[in-house]
Amino acid sequence: MMMMMMMMMMMMMMMMMMMMMMMLVRIQGHWVLYNFVIDTF
């Protein structure tokens, strides 16, 4: 049960991150996302 909950939480977080990225791309264009990815990874 706990494992399932953790998995769900992780999935939700990933979804949120994806949504944020999409919004960033839509608002400020490709460069911001590119820099963000390089900074994080």
PDB file of N, CA, C, O and CB in Angstrom:
ATOM      1  N   MET A   1       0.844  -1.204   0.000  1.00  0.00           N
ATOM      2  CA  MET A   1       0.000   0.000   0.000  1.00  0.00           C
ATOM      3  C   MET A   1       0.878   1.253   0.000  1.00  0.00           C
ATOM      4  O   MET A   1       0.683   2.168  -0.799  1.00  0.00           O
ATOM      5  CB  MET A   1      -0.954   0.007   1.232  1.00  0.00           C
ATOM      6  N   MET A   2       1.843   1.268   0.910  1.00  0.00           N
ATOM      7  CA  MET A   2       2.696   2.452   1.002  1.00  0.00           C
ATOM      8  C   MET A   2       3.421   2.698  -0.324  1.00  0.00           C
ATOM      9  O   MET A   2       3.560   3.833  -0.780  1.00  0.00           O
ATOM     10  CB  MET A   2       3.716   2.293   2.150  1.00  0.00           C
ATOM     11  N   MET A   3       3.874   1.607  -0.920  1.00  0.00           N
ATOM     12  CA  MET A   3       4.598   1.725  -2.189  1.00  0.00           C
ATOM     13  C   MET A   3       3.704   2.373  -3.247  1.00  0.00           C
ATOM     14  O   MET A   3       4.139   3.251  -3.993  1.00  0.00           O
ATOM     15  CB  MET A   3       5.086   0.333  -2.672  1.00  0.00           C
ATOM     16  N   MET A   4       2.468   1.933  -3.298  1.00  0.00           N
ATOM     17  CA  MET A   4       1.518   2.471  -4.266  1.00  0.00           C
ATOM     18  C   MET A   4       1.349   3.973  -4.057  1.00  0.00           C
ATOM     19  O   MET A   4       1.345   4.746  -5.015  1.00  0.00           O
ATOM     20  CB  MET A   4       0.157   1.753  -4.150  1.00  0.00           C
ATOM     21  N   MET A   5       1.209   4.375  -2.799  1.00  0.00           N
ATOM     22  CA  MET A   5       1.029   5.786  -2.472  1.00  0.00           C
ATOM     23  C   MET A   5       2.236   6.586  -2.948  1.00  0.00           C
ATOM     24  O   MET A   5       2.090   7.650  -3.550  1.00  0.00           O
ATOM     25  CB  MET A   5       0.817   5.975  -0.953  1.00  0.00           C
ATOM     26  N   MET A   6       3.426   6.065  -2.674  1.00  0.00           N
ATOM     27  CA  MET A   6       4.653   6.740  -3.080  1.00  0.00           C
ATOM     28  C   MET A   6       4.690   6.897  -4.599  1.00  0.00           C
ATOM     29  O   MET A   6       5.033   7.959  -5.119  1.00  0.00           O
ATOM     30  CB  MET A   6       5.891   5.962  -2.587  1.00  0.00           C
ATOM     31  N   MET A   7       4.332   5.828  -5.295  1.00  0.00           N
ATOM     32  CA  MET A   7       4.328   5.846  -6.755  1.00  0.00           C
ATOM     33  C   MET A   7       3.359   6.912  -7.262  1.00  0.00           C
ATOM     34  O   MET A   7       3.677   7.663  -8.184  1.00  0.00           O
ATOM     35  CB  MET A   7       3.949   4.457  -7.318  1.00  0.00           C
ATOM     36  N   MET A   8       2.185   6.969  -6.656  1.00  0.00           N
ATOM     37  CA  MET A   8       1.170   7.939  -7.046  1.00  0.00           C
ATOM     38  C   MET A   8       1.701   9.355  -6.850  1.00  0.00           C
ATOM     39  O   MET A   8       1.542  10.214  -7.718  1.00  0.00           O
ATOM     40  CB  MET A   8      -0.124   7.730  -6.235  1.00  0.00           C
ATOM     41  N   MET A   9       2.330   9.589  -5.704  1.00  0.00           N
ATOM     42  CA  MET A   9       2.873  10.904  -5.397  1.00  0.00           C
ATOM     43  C   MET A   9       3.919  11.296  -6.436  1.00  0.00           C
ATOM     44  O   MET A   9       3.921  12.422  -6.935  1.00  0.00           O
ATOM     45  CB  MET A   9       3.483  10.924  -3.983  1.00  0.00           C
ATOM     46  N   MET A  10       4.794  10.369  -6.752  1.00  0.00           N
ATOM     47  CA  MET A  10       5.847  10.621  -7.734  1.00  0.00           C
ATOM     48  C   MET A  10       5.234  10.974  -9.085  1.00  0.00           C
ATOM     49  O   MET A  10       5.668  11.917  -9.747  1.00  0.00           O
ATOM     50  CB  MET A  10       6.775   9.393  -7.867  1.00  0.00           C
ATOM     51  N   MET A  11       4.225  10.212  -9.485  1.00  0.00           N
ATOM     52  CA  MET A  11       3.558  10.446 -10.759  1.00  0.00           C
ATOM     53  C   MET A  11       2.939  11.838 -10.785  1.00  0.00           C
ATOM     54  O   MET A  11       3.045  12.555 -11.780  1.00  0.00           O
ATOM     55  CB  MET A  11       2.484   9.376 -11.010  1.00  0.00           C
ATOM     56  N   MET A  12       2.290  12.216  -9.683  1.00  0.00           N
ATOM     57  CA  MET A  12       1.654  13.522  -9.579  1.00  0.00           C
ATOM     58  C   MET A  12       2.698  14.621  -9.721  1.00  0.00           C
ATOM     59  O   MET A  12       2.490  15.598 -10.440  1.00  0.00           O
ATOM     60  CB  MET A  12       0.901  13.659  -8.242  1.00  0.00           C
ATOM     61  N   MET A  13       3.829  14.454  -9.024  1.00  0.00           N
ATOM     62  CA  MET A  13       4.902  15.437  -9.075  1.00  0.00           C
ATOM     63  C   MET A  13       5.408  15.591 -10.507  1.00  0.00           C
ATOM     64  O   MET A  13       5.615  16.704 -10.990  1.00  0.00           O
ATOM     65  CB  MET A  13       6.054  15.032  -8.135  1.00  0.00           C
ATOM     66  N   MET A  14       5.602  14.465 -11.171  1.00  0.00           N
ATOM     67  CA  MET A  14       6.086  14.478 -12.547  1.00  0.00           C
ATOM     68  C   MET A  14       5.102  15.224 -13.448  1.00  0.00           C
ATOM     69  O   MET A  14       5.500  16.037 -14.282  1.00  0.00           O
ATOM     70  CB  MET A  14       6.301  13.039 -13.059  1.00  0.00           C
ATOM     71  N   MET A  15       3.825  14.938 -13.267  1.00  0.00           N
ATOM     72  CA  MET A  15       2.788  15.584 -14.059  1.00  0.00           C
ATOM     73  C   MET A  15       2.821  17.091 -13.851  1.00  0.00           C
ATOM     74  O   MET A  15       2.731  17.863 -14.805  1.00  0.00           O
ATOM     75  CB  MET A  15       1.407  15.025 -13.697  1.00  0.00           C
ATOM     76  N   MET A  16       2.954  17.502 -12.583  1.00  0.00           N
ATOM     77  CA  MET A  16       2.997  18.920 -12.253  1.00  0.00           C
ATOM     78  C   MET A  16       4.194  19.580 -12.935  1.00  0.00           C
ATOM     79  O   MET A  16       4.075  20.664 -13.506  1.00  0.00           O
ATOM     80  CB  MET A  16       3.065  19.121 -10.726  1.00  0.00           C
ATOM     81  N   MET A  17       5.341  18.916 -12.868  1.00  0.00           N
ATOM     82  CA  MET A  17       6.554  19.440 -13.489  1.00  0.00           C
ATOM     83  C   MET A  17       6.346  19.612 -14.992  1.00  0.00           C
ATOM     84  O   MET A  17       6.731  20.628 -15.570  1.00  0.00           O
ATOM     85  CB  MET A  17       7.753  18.507 -13.213  1.00  0.00           C
ATOM     86  N   MET A  18       5.737  18.612 -15.614  1.00  0.00           N
ATOM     87  CA  MET A  18       5.483  18.655 -17.044  1.00  0.00           C
ATOM     88  C   MET A  18       4.580  19.841 -17.387  1.00  0.00           C
ATOM     89  O   MET A  18       4.829  20.564 -18.351  1.00  0.00           O
ATOM     90  CB  MET A  18       4.848  17.337 -17.519  1.00  0.00           C
ATOM     91  N   MET A  19       3.536  20.030 -16.591  1.00  0.00           N
ATOM     92  CA  MET A  19       2.600  21.125 -16.809  1.00  0.00           C
ATOM     93  C   MET A  19       3.326  22.463 -16.704  1.00  0.00           C
ATOM     94  O   MET A  19       3.134  23.353 -17.532  1.00  0.00           O
ATOM     95  CB  MET A  19       1.438  21.059 -15.798  1.00  0.00           C
ATOM     96  N   MET A  20       4.166  22.594 -15.668  1.00  0.00           N
ATOM     97  CA  MET A  20       4.914  23.825 -15.459  1.00  0.00           C
ATOM     98  C   MET A  20       5.821  24.099 -16.656  1.00  0.00           C
ATOM     99  O   MET A  20       5.909  25.226 -17.142  1.00  0.00           O
ATOM    100  CB  MET A  20       5.741  23.743 -14.162  1.00  0.00           C
ATOM    101  N   MET A  21       6.484  23.059 -17.115  1.00  0.00           N
ATOM    102  CA  MET A  21       7.385  23.191 -18.265  1.00  0.00           C
ATOM    103  C   MET A  21       6.610  23.645 -19.491  1.00  0.00           C
ATOM    104  O   MET A  21       7.046  24.541 -20.214  1.00  0.00           O
ATOM    105  CB  MET A  21       8.106  21.858 -18.553  1.00  0.00           C
ATOM    106  N   MET A  22       5.467  23.030 -19.720  1.00  0.00           N
ATOM    107  CA  MET A  22       4.632  23.376 -20.863  1.00  0.00           C
ATOM    108  C   MET A  22       4.244  24.847 -20.796  1.00  0.00           C
ATOM    109  O   MET A  22       4.297  25.561 -21.798  1.00  0.00           O
ATOM    110  CB  MET A  22       3.374  22.485 -20.911  1.00  0.00           C
ATOM    111  N   MET A  23       3.853  25.293 -19.600  1.00  0.00           N
ATOM    112  CA  MET A  23       3.462  26.686 -19.408  1.00  0.00           C
ATOM    113  C   MET A  23       4.637  27.604 -19.700  1.00  0.00           C
ATOM    114  O   MET A  23       4.490  28.624 -20.374  1.00  0.00           O
ATOM    115  CB  MET A  23       2.944  26.916 -17.978  1.00  0.00           C
ATOM    116  N   LEU A  24       5.814  27.231 -19.183  1.00  0.00           N
ATOM    117  CA  LEU A  24       7.022  28.029 -19.410  1.00  0.00           C
ATOM    118  C   LEU A  24       7.290  28.166 -20.898  1.00  0.00           C
ATOM    119  O   LEU A  24       7.573  29.256 -21.394  1.00  0.00           O
ATOM    120  CB  LEU A  24       8.236  27.396 -18.707  1.00  0.00           C
ATOM    121  N   VAL A  25       7.197  27.044 -21.603  1.00  0.00           N
ATOM    122  CA  VAL A  25       7.441  27.048 -23.044  1.00  0.00           C
ATOM    123  C   VAL A  25       6.447  27.965 -23.742  1.00  0.00           C
ATOM    124  O   VAL A  25       6.817  28.762 -24.604  1.00  0.00           O
ATOM    125  CB  VAL A  25       7.349  25.620 -23.618  1.00  0.00           C
ATOM    126  N   ARG A  26       5.196  27.843 -23.362  1.00  0.00           N
ATOM    127  CA  ARG A  26       4.140  28.627 -23.991  1.00  0.00           C
ATOM    128  C   ARG A  26       4.342  30.118 -23.734  1.00  0.00           C
ATOM    129  O   ARG A  26       4.135  30.942 -24.625  1.00  0.00           O
ATOM    130  CB  ARG A  26       2.768  28.183 -23.478  1.00  0.00           C
ATOM    131  N   ILE A  27       4.749  30.462 -22.503  1.00  0.00           N
ATOM    132  CA  ILE A  27       4.871  31.871 -22.133  1.00  0.00           C
ATOM    133  C   ILE A  27       6.164  32.499 -22.654  1.00  0.00           C
ATOM    134  O   ILE A  27       6.135  33.525 -23.332  1.00  0.00           O
ATOM    135  CB  ILE A  27       4.804  32.017 -20.626  1.00  0.00           C
ATOM    136  N   GLN A  28       7.303  31.870 -22.328  1.00  0.00           N
ATOM    137  CA  GLN A  28       8.580  32.511 -22.620  1.00  0.00           C
ATOM    138  C   GLN A  28       9.372  31.883 -23.757  1.00  0.00           C
ATOM    139  O   GLN A  28      10.470  32.340 -24.074  1.00  0.00           O
ATOM    140  CB  GLN A  28       9.410  32.503 -21.407  1.00  0.00           C
ATOM    141  N   GLY A  29       8.823  30.837 -24.377  1.00  0.00           N
ATOM    142  CA  GLY A  29       9.520  30.252 -25.514  1.00  0.00           C
ATOM    143  C   GLY A  29      10.478  29.129 -25.157  1.00  0.00           C
ATOM    144  O   GLY A  29      10.517  28.655 -24.021  1.00  0.00           O
ATOM    145  N   HIS A  30      11.250  28.716 -26.153  1.00  0.00           N
ATOM    146  CA  HIS A  30      12.084  27.524 -26.050  1.00  0.00           C
ATOM    147  C   HIS A  30      13.337  27.722 -25.201  1.00  0.00           C
ATOM    148  O   HIS A  30      13.763  26.801 -24.504  1.00  0.00           O
ATOM    149  CB  HIS A  30      12.481  27.077 -27.418  1.00  0.00           C
ATOM    150  N   TRP A  31      13.923  28.899 -25.253  1.00  0.00           N
ATOM    151  CA  TRP A  31      15.211  29.129 -24.591  1.00  0.00           C
ATOM    152  C   TRP A  31      15.168  28.907 -23.083  1.00  0.00           C
ATOM    153  O   TRP A  31      16.082  28.318 -22.506  1.00  0.00           O
ATOM    154  CB  TRP A  31      15.678  30.527 -24.868  1.00  0.00           C
ATOM    155  N   VAL A  32      14.094  29.385 -22.450  1.00  0.00           N
ATOM    156  CA  VAL A  32      13.975  29.237 -20.993  1.00  0.00           C
ATOM    157  C   VAL A  32      13.992  27.764 -20.598  1.00  0.00           C
ATOM    158  O   VAL A  32      14.705  27.368 -19.676  1.00  0.00           O
ATOM    159  CB  VAL A  32      12.682  29.908 -20.482  1.00  0.00           C
ATOM    160  N   LEU A  33      13.203  26.957 -21.302  1.00  0.00           N
ATOM    161  CA  LEU A  33      13.136  25.529 -21.011  1.00  0.00           C
ATOM    162  C   LEU A  33      14.511  24.897 -21.188  1.00  0.00           C
ATOM    163  O   LEU A  33      14.953  24.103 -20.358  1.00  0.00           O
ATOM    164  CB  LEU A  33      12.099  24.833 -21.918  1.00  0.00           C
ATOM    165  N   TYR A  34      15.182  25.260 -22.283  1.00  0.00           N
ATOM    166  CA  TYR A  34      16.505  24.720 -22.583  1.00  0.00           C
ATOM    167  C   TYR A  34      17.475  25.012 -21.439  1.00  0.00           C
ATOM    168  O   TYR A  34      18.169  24.113 -20.962  1.00  0.00           O
ATOM    169  CB  TYR A  34      17.041  25.308 -23.902  1.00  0.00           C
ATOM    170  N   ASN A  35      17.520  26.259 -21.007  1.00  0.00           N
ATOM    171  CA  ASN A  35      18.412  26.657 -19.911  1.00  0.00           C
ATOM    172  C   ASN A  35      18.037  25.937 -18.624  1.00  0.00           C
ATOM    173  O   ASN A  35      18.911  25.482 -17.886  1.00  0.00           O
ATOM    174  CB  ASN A  35      18.363  28.179 -19.698  1.00  0.00           C
ATOM    175  N   PHE A  36      16.753  25.834 -18.356  1.00  0.00           N
ATOM    176  CA  PHE A  36      16.263  25.171 -17.144  1.00  0.00           C
ATOM    177  C   PHE A  36      16.729  23.716 -17.111  1.00  0.00           C
ATOM    178  O   PHE A  36      17.211  23.230 -16.088  1.00  0.00           O
ATOM    179  CB  PHE A  36      14.718  25.241 -17.071  1.00  0.00           C
ATOM    180  N   VAL A  37      16.579  23.035 -18.238  1.00  0.00           N
ATOM    181  CA  VAL A  37      16.981  21.626 -18.322  1.00  0.00           C
ATOM    182  C   VAL A  37      18.479  21.497 -18.066  1.00  0.00           C
ATOM    183  O   VAL A  37      18.911  20.621 -17.318  1.00  0.00           O
ATOM    184  CB  VAL A  37      16.616  21.029 -19.707  1.00  0.00           C
ATOM    185  N   ILE A  38      19.270  22.368 -18.687  1.00  0.00           N
ATOM    186  CA  ILE A  38      20.732  22.312 -18.514  1.00  0.00           C
ATOM    187  C   ILE A  38      21.087  22.577 -17.052  1.00  0.00           C
ATOM    188  O   ILE A  38      21.965  21.918 -16.495  1.00  0.00           O
ATOM    189  CB  ILE A  38      21.444  23.347 -19.442  1.00  0.00           C
ATOM    190  N   ASP A  39      20.416  23.525 -16.443  1.00  0.00           N
ATOM    191  CA  ASP A  39      20.698  23.863 -15.041  1.00  0.00           C
ATOM    192  C   ASP A  39      20.375  22.693 -14.113  1.00  0.00           C
ATOM    193  O   ASP A  39      21.150  22.379 -13.209  1.00  0.00           O
ATOM    194  CB  ASP A  39      19.893  25.103 -14.617  1.00  0.00           C
ATOM    195  N   THR A  40      19.237  22.055 -14.339  1.00  0.00           N
ATOM    196  CA  THR A  40      18.796  20.996 -13.430  1.00  0.00           C
ATOM    197  C   THR A  40      19.574  19.706 -13.626  1.00  0.00           C
ATOM    198  O   THR A  40      19.910  19.026 -12.657  1.00  0.00           O
ATOM    199  CB  THR A  40      17.321  20.731 -13.619  1.00  0.00           C
ATOM    200  N   PHE A  41      19.863  19.365 -14.895  1.00  0.00           N
ATOM    201  CA  PHE A  41      20.521  18.086 -15.161  1.00  0.00           C
ATOM    202  C   PHE A  41      21.979  18.214 -15.552  1.00  0.00           C
ATOM    203  O   PHE A  41      22.643  17.208 -15.801  1.00  0.00           O
ATOM    204  CB  PHE A  41      19.795  17.366 -16.236  1.00  0.00           C
TER     205      PHE A  41
END
